[in-house]
Amino acid sequence: MEIEKRQEISEDEISGLWKDLVGETGFKHSKPERLKKKALTVRVDSSAWLQELTLRKHPLLKGLKRALGKDRICEIHFKIGEF
C-alpha cells in the first residue's frame, strides 16, 4: 500500500497502512495515534506487545518509509495505554 505524496495523511490511511504492516493480531493490540514531526506515536495495550513491536521497529519503519516516503517519517514511538 503506497500513500500519495500529498501534504496531509489521514488517520484512516495511517491506520490501514499500520494494519497491513503488523497484521490482524498486531493491529488488535496496537493503534497508531498521530504522525507529528516525522514521528509516529503508536499506543500498545501491554508490555508484551511493546516489546514485540520494539523488536520489529526497524522493519516496520522501513515499510512506513516505503509507503509514506523517506522524508515523511523517521521514527516510531510506542507507549502503553488503552485505545
C-alpha positions as CSV (number, residue, x, y, z in Angstrom):
1,M,0.0,0.0,0.0
2,E,1.5,3.3,-1.1
3,I,0.1,6.7,0.1
4,E,0.0,9.5,-2.4
5,K,2.8,12.1,-1.8
6,R,0.5,15.0,-0.6
7,Q,0.7,17.3,2.4
8,E,-1.6,15.6,4.9
9,I,-2.0,11.9,5.6
10,S,-5.3,10.9,7.1
11,E,-5.6,8.9,10.3
12,D,-7.5,6.2,8.3
13,E,-4.6,5.9,5.8
14,I,-2.1,5.5,8.5
15,S,-4.3,3.1,10.4
16,G,-4.8,1.0,7.2
17,L,-1.1,1.0,6.5
18,W,-0.3,0.0,10.1
19,K,-2.7,-2.9,9.9
20,D,-1.0,-4.1,6.7
21,L,2.4,-3.9,8.3
22,V,1.6,-5.6,11.7
23,G,-1.2,-7.9,10.6
24,E,-4.6,-8.5,12.1
25,T,-3.3,-9.7,15.5
26,G,-0.8,-6.9,15.9
27,F,-3.5,-4.4,14.9
28,K,-5.8,-5.7,17.7
29,H,-3.0,-4.8,20.2
30,S,-1.7,-1.5,18.7
31,K,-3.1,1.6,17.2
32,P,-1.3,4.5,15.6
33,E,-2.3,7.7,17.3
34,R,-0.6,10.5,15.4
35,L,2.2,11.4,12.9
36,K,3.8,14.6,14.1
37,K,7.2,16.0,13.2
38,K,8.1,12.8,11.2
39,A,7.4,10.6,14.3
40,L,4.6,8.1,14.5
41,T,3.2,7.5,18.0
42,V,1.7,4.1,18.5
43,R,-0.3,3.0,21.5
44,V,0.0,-0.6,22.6
45,D,-2.2,-2.5,25.1
46,S,0.5,-4.4,27.0
47,S,4.2,-4.6,27.8
48,A,4.4,-7.8,25.8
49,W,3.2,-6.0,22.7
50,L,5.5,-3.1,23.5
51,Q,8.5,-5.5,23.4
52,E,7.2,-7.3,20.3
53,L,6.8,-4.2,18.3
54,T,10.0,-2.6,19.6
55,L,11.9,-5.7,18.3
56,R,10.1,-5.2,14.9
57,K,10.6,-1.5,14.8
58,H,13.2,-1.3,12.1
59,P,11.3,-3.4,9.5
60,L,8.1,-1.5,10.4
61,L,9.8,1.8,9.9
62,K,11.2,0.6,6.6
63,G,7.7,-0.3,5.5
64,L,6.3,3.0,6.6
65,K,9.1,4.9,4.7
66,R,8.4,2.9,1.6
67,A,4.7,3.7,1.7
68,L,4.8,7.3,3.0
69,G,8.2,8.5,1.7
70,K,11.5,8.7,3.4
71,D,11.1,12.4,4.1
72,R,7.7,11.9,5.8
73,I,8.7,9.6,8.7
74,C,11.9,8.9,10.6
75,E,10.8,7.4,14.0
76,I,8.2,5.3,15.7
77,H,7.4,5.8,19.4
78,F,5.5,3.1,21.3
79,K,3.6,3.8,24.5
80,I,1.4,1.6,26.7
81,G,-2.2,2.6,27.3
82,E,-5.8,1.9,26.4
83,F,-7.2,2.8,23.0
